[in-house]
Amino acid sequence: MDIEREILETDILIVGAGPAGLAAAYTLATRLAAHPDVKRPEMVIMEKGAFPGAHSLSGAVLDPRGLAELIPDFVAKGAPLEAPVCSDSFYYLTEGGAFKFPINPPPLNNHGNYIISLNKVTAWLAEQVEAAGISDLYSGMAGYDLLVEDGTVVGVQTVDMGLDKDGTPKSSFSPGSIIRAKVTVLCEGVHGSLTRHALEKIPQLLEGREPQSYLTGVKEVWEVPEGRIAPGAVIHTLGWPQPSYEYGGGWIYGMANRQVSVGYCVGLDSPDPTNDPHMKFQRYKTHKVVRRILEGGTMLHAGAKTMPVAGYYAVPKLYHSGLLLCGDSAGLLNPQRLKGIHLAIKSGIMAGETLFEAARTGDYSIVTLKQYSDQFEISWAKTEMYGSRNFHAGFRGGVVPGLFHGAMQMITGGRGLFDKRKHGRDHTYMLKKADYARRFGHEPKKIEIKFDNQYTYDKLTDVYKSGTKHEEHQPPHLVIADYDICNNRCSEEYANPCQNFCPASVYNMVDDAARPGKKKLELTPSNCVHCKTCDIADPYQVIRWVTPQGGEGPNYTDM
């Protein structure tokens, strides 16, 4: 249908009020304040969550280097830091036991770092941006399409509001707007929908780059009895319940007020079609190392998120005509240290400085935007990313080879025994049932546990604890290109792995009344926690995650 859309004009459009986007806005604001002779550009910050931080989730241990560069007096200004890190431990778990490494791996030494809740820090950063004079931050505004004209990014179309499930406008219908900008800065987090548009519409952004790889992390925040874990204590684990040939591991972080961050990350390049990050996390909590901390406690909050871990060689070109890519949208995460918040902030700082230069000269062309990439090339962010460039690739053969390669990489400055090992997209590693049986000698079979609602919880309980809300009578934001593949071919070849890899029970196979004895896919988009696992792991790539109405999804607390 033809829709007349309001057209808004601005100089700068920042998509995503997370650490990267807010750092870019704050940097620009402080540079402008120091140079009152420079004409202040018009700027819009759009955030799809109900508030800044609503969709922000991480472990999280913060390396303060980026934040200290952005706001040197962040402690005095009341940054919500849970606790300074006071201890580090690293365990290799087996099903019945645990081996504590006598020496913590150097990349996981966290002296000088802080335990934080990312959604609280993000909300605080938004307050600092507002105090710096940036008022055009709009929560609940979701981008639907990235607009590219003659090879130049010219802005974003926002999501239509008030459509029925079949796309018919309701009485409350409000068409999305066209926001045209001289430069669009994508800071929308992991595997963002507009970033995906950019990589599809501007293929040169990926020339010479390796595909991104992802983990899905499932996290809960617990309140535990006094004395169970010190605020600032950091525990990382490798091994059980993840098979030795798959990538992943867990964490336990002591927060303030007797709270504990506990979670588990699972690689999405698993060959197992029954790979279930949520189930593995629930099993993880039954291990004695974890259970002794949680016993007698209360689970308060939950959530799930993917993280990009392929490293330096998967970072796309950071700029294009009308476009900058920052933070997780650019894959800026150090997989060796399991940290990306400081890199996101640093990328935002460099983007903000580039935007200031564009405002100062009145030149928003690609010549000016290239300065962002030039800054990255001489920054500590590039040095750190390059030093861990082969870390994830070293684990392709399993945990033991990965530990060996990791040690060699530390000795050789990140190179190891190989450099830039080629790899495929995560979904290409999933094996069909028959191929899995040939490789491992048995059919894939998911190990399940009975949820006791005391230590272990089903997916719907964790969805509830994430504060997720969607208006149900809207077009599904999980778009299936071909249901016939799901209901027939996938059932036969993979046994519908979407039921497993989704941590929020969005995908379920139910009896098909029209085909006795057969199943059909049933979607429950209202459960979606916006983790993007399905878009990444689907072996046929027929699932596409698009943005729902603005302000919907999880509403994270203390995450």
C-alpha positions, -999 to +999 in steps of 0.1 A: +000+000+000+011+035-007+018+054+026+026+091+029+054+094+054+067+124+073+102+133+062+125+146+089+159+162+080+189+162+103+227+163+101+235+133+122+215+102+130+228+079+157+209+045+158+212+029+192+216+045+226+241+020+239+277+026+250+289+033+215+261+056+204+261+075+236+298+079+236+297+093+201+270+118+212+288+128+244+321+133+226+305+155+200+287+175+226+319+181+247+339+191+216+312+215+205+311+230+240+349+236+238+345+253+204+315+276+206+325+291+172+315+258+155+279+257+143+260+231+163+248+203+139+213+189+143+214+154+157+189+127+165+196+096+186+170+068+182+167+039+206+144+009+199+141+000+236+116+016+260+145+035+276+183+036+272+196+004+287+163-016+283+180-039+257+216-037+272+229-070+286+264-082+293+283-102+319+298-077+327+333-069+337+342-034+325+377-024+315+374+013+324+399+024+298+372+036+273+350+052+300+379+070+316+388+085+282+352+095+277+345+108+312+377+110+332+359+117+365+333+089+359+336+077+395+331+111+410+301+116+387+284+086+401+288+059+375+269+029+388+298+005+394+288-027+413+323-033+427+360-032+418+373-066+409+389-082+440+398-117+428+400-139+396+396-176+394+395-200+364+381-235+364+379-264+340+347-283+348+338-319+343+304-333+350+314-344+385+344-323+393+364-291+388+401-282+383+411-248+394+440-234+373+468-225+396+476-194+374+448-173+359+452-169+321+467-134+316+439-122+293+414-129+321+433-110+348+409-083+358+428-062+383+417-026+379+384-035+363+348-033+376+318-055+378+289-036+364+253-039+352+255-028+316+219-016+315+224+006+346+257+020+331+239+027+298+211+046+315+237+066+334+255+074+302+222+087+287+219+110+317+254+124+310+246+129+273+215+149+283+235+169+308+259+177+280+231+194+261+219+166+238+181+165+242+170+147+209+172+112+223+141+093+214+134+060+231+109+036+216+119+046+180+129+016+160+145+016+126+129-006+099+150+000+068+184+016+060+180+040+031+207+039+004+206+061-027+232+058-054+255+040-031+252+066-003+234+060+030+209+088+034+190+078+065+165+054+080+128+046+078+112+039+112+088+011+119+051+015+111+030+014+143-005+001+147-006-027+121-027-059+126-010-093+123-018-094+086-004-059+080-037-042+079-037-007+095-057-004+127-074+027+139-042+035+159-021+033+127+009+056+126+032+053+096+069+052+101+089+084+093+117+089+069+147+104+088+172+118+063+207+125+076+240+136+062+256+107+082+240+077+099+260+061+127+249+025+134+255+016+170+226-009+173+244-038+190+250-074+178+237-084+144+215-053+142+189-053+114+200-020+099+236-032+100+225-063+082+209-040+056+241-021+053+262-052+047+238-065+021+233-032+003+269-022+004+289-054-002+322-036-003+320-032+035+328-070+037+355-072+010+384-092+023+368-098+057+360-132+073+324-140+084+314-130+119+310-158+145+288-156+175+281-169+210+247-169+226+249-160+263+221-167+287+223-149+320+205-146+353+210-123+383+205-139+417+203-126+452+222-150+475+228-153+512+255-132+528+290-144+524+285-166+494+307-146+471+325-113+476+315-083+456+340-080+429+349-117+427+353-130+392+350-167+383+353-180+347+348-216+337+355-238+307+343-273+300+311-290+312+283-290+301+298-279+267+313-308+247+350-306+243+347-301+205+325-270+210+333-234+220+318-219+251+321-213+289+305-198+319+309-170+344+300-160+380+305-124+391+299-110+426+279-078+424+268-054+451+240-060+476+244-098+477+236-101+440+254-125+416+257-124+378+258-160+365+257-170+329+268-194+301+279-187+265+275-213+238+291-211+203+266-210+174+290-229+151+281-261+168+276-292+146+248-304+169+213-296+158+201-300+194+224-273+206+204-254+233+221-225+251+194-221+276+194-258+286+231-259+289+230-229+312+204-245+334+226-277+336+256-255+343+239-241+375+236-277+388+274-280+390+287-279+425+310-249+418+279-229+408+253-244+431+272-238+463+270-200+455+233-200+444+219-224+470+192-207+491+192-177+468+165-162+446+166-156+409+157-120+402+163-113+365+171-131+333+180-124+297+199-136+266+221-120+240+245-129+212+281-116+211+305-113+181+337-133+187+354-138+153+377-109+161+398-085+141+396-102+107+357-101+108+355-063+114+339-048+084+350-016+067+341+010+094+328+038+071+311+044+038+295+074+022+269+086+047+277+058+072+298+049+103+297+015+121+305+014+158+306-011+187+291-045+184+276-034+150+312-034+138+322-066+157+345-047+181+349-073+208+381-089+221+372-127+223+404-134+242+394-111+271+356-116+266+353-078+267+338-053+243+322-024+263+355-005+264+359-010+227+324+002+220+330+033+240+363+040+222+347+035+188+320+060+198+347+085+209+364+082+176+331+085+157+322+116+178+355+132+170+350+126+133+314+140+135+329+171+152+353+175+123+324+172+098+305+198+117+335+221+119+342+220+082+307+215+070+319+185+051+301+152+057+316+135+027+333+101+027+366+120+028+358+133+063+342+101+074+373+081+065+390+099+094+371+076+118+388+045+102+421+063+102+418+070+139+410+034+146+441+022+127+464+041+151+443+035+183+447+012+212+414-004+201+431-016+169+462-028+188+440-048+212+418-063+184+448-072+163+465-089+193+436-113+197+430-117+160+432-155+158+419-164+192+385-178+183+398-195+152+422-214+174+393-232+190+379-246+158+394-280+167+381-281+202+390-269+237+424-286+241+438-273+207+422-240+215+441-237+248+473-246+230+467-221+202+458-194+228+491-199+246+510-197+213+492-166+203+502-148+235+538-157+228+536-145+192+516-113+196+483-128+184+495-148+154+500-182+168+508-211+144+486-197+117+472-163+106+437-155+093+424-190+092+394-192+068+360-201+083+324-202+073+293-186+088+281-203+119+250-220+105+272-238+079+287-260+107+254-275+118+252-311+107+221-328+094+209-357+116+224-383+093+257-365+089+259-361+127+253-398+132+281-406+107+306-384+125+298-392+161+283-427+158+249-418+172+219-397+164+219-362+179+201-363+212+196-333+235+204-339+272+175-324+292+169-319+329+137-315+349+133-279+360+128-276+397+119-238+398+144-235+426+178-236+408+167-244+373+139-227+352+123-232+319+126-207+290+092-191+297+102-183+333+134-166+321+114-147+295+091-134+323+121-124+344+135-104+314+105-081+315+098-088+278+066-072+264+053-071+229+019-060+215+007-094+202-016-081+174+011-068+151+029-084+121+054-110+134+089-095+136+104-130+130+098-134+093+099-170+078+106-170+041+094-205+035+072-224+060+073-255+038+111-258+045+104-256+083+074-280+083+089-307+060+125-305+049+139-292+082+119-317+102+134-345+082+170-332+080+176-314+113+145-321+135+138-283+137+167-270+156+150-236+161+131-252+190+165-257+207+187-228+199+161-201+206+165-193+244+130-178+246+106-205+233+096-185+203+097-215+179+077-247+186+065-276+165+029-284+171+004-309+157-008-300+122-046-307+121-044-306+083-018-334+082-024-361+108+008-373+123+028-343+111+040-312+129+040-275+118+060-245+131+042-222+155+057-188+163+053-169+196+070-136+187+058-120+220+084-142+238+114-128+218+142-112+239+159-098+207+190-120+211+192-126+173+202-163+177+176-175+152+187-151+125+223-164+129+219-202+136+190-212+112+207-237+089+185-227+059+187-189+066+149-186+061+144-168+094+149-131+093+147-109+125+131-075+118+123-048+143+089-049+160+072-017+171+094+006+191+097+003+228+090-034+228+112-064+238+130-069+271+132-044+298+163-054+316+171-046+352+205-051+368+217-068+337 
